[in-house]
């Protein structure tokens, strides 16, 4: 009997978790049971993914850069990657602004509902505002300064410092390129083997994915706010979701145009990573799976995937930037403010830059949203209006972030002639997808 595909296993786990939680919420002891005995397994699953994220970036990025053997190739790939990421982020913010101005979800918020929400989430909002204030008080080049770590071991000890780890890996990889090949070979061999070990650990972790998402979704159901709050913010949530779906459609279209791969190929290839991103709300935690899917199921060369995807998990937050644009205008509408065209252009710029600065961890976009609100002159206290539905929307926008990373990796790979058929494990200098489509390639093991 053929084994069920991984994305179907994850979907079944999610559905089972929701149904299980809905049944147990009918009993007084149900929420406590899920919190004490089910949720910890979801946390263990997320921790296992986070555990592997930093070693994966170090191994894959150093390996990928050292494989280039030519700094000009790195410059070419890096320039295209950054430009495409910036363009997709601007498009995401523009879509968000267009939708929120068209639908006007803030007009559905009554004065009473607004006051209730602000009272309920005042403490959470205050803590996020304080975090954002600390960032605003830093100098204009603080973000650039923060990229270079003073201690790589300290940077690697916190997933929020992913950009610092990426900087070190790129710097280290450049060093390997610049020294004689004979001297670099032992180090390169180590990272090649280290990368293989990490990929195998990802395979083992993914065996538990259906059970991990079962626990995560069950805990989410029992911890969700009341249905009254969801009803009051339904139009806002619908606006964000429509925008996120449009972004996924945009990615599919771009992949179809630039790589000639069908929408079905792209969606089927990235689906397990999308579902995992939806469950964990973390691009960093999902990065190992995203890399595995892109390399082994979507035909992207490892040297491209290992460079584009870790950077994307850090700076490419299209779903987050779209949400920030919708949330900022929604809060302004709820307070009866009429934002000018100039103010909304400012939101495009600020949301683009803020999404680049967002950590690839759950809820980080909320802190950056405070900066967007302050720039547009919108009361930061309005942040409390959207806390009730932020968690499920965070899950949705993480899915879009991951999809965008995969789409850009395919486009960059195509542009540098490093996009082949799926299941390519060993590439060499004689293999070129466009020049030799008939060449046989070595296939990986079947999907878990």
Secondary structure, 3 states (H helix, E strand, C coil): CCCCCHHHHHHHHHHHHHHHHHHHCCCCCHHHHHHHHHHHHHHHHHHHHHHHHHHHHHHHHHHHHHHHCCHHHHHHHHHHHHHHHHHHHHHHHHHHHHHHHHHCHHHHCCHHHHHHHHHHCHHHHHHHHHHHHHHHHCCCCHHHHHHCCCCHHHHHCCHHHHHHHHHHHHHHHHHHHHCCHHHHHHHHHHHHHHHHHHHHHHHHHHCCHHHHHHHHHHHHHHHCCCHHHHHHCHHHHHHHHHHHHHHHHHHHHHHHHHHCCCHHHHHHHHHHHHHHHHHHCCHHHHHHHHHHHHHHHCCECHHHHHHHHHHHHHHCCHHHHHHHHHHHHHHHHHCCCCCCHHHHHHHHHHHHHHHHHCCCCCCHHHHHHHHHHHHCCCCHHHHHHHHHHHHHHHHHHHHHHHHHHHHHHHHHHHHCCCECCCCCCCCCCCCCCCCCCCCCCCCCCCCC
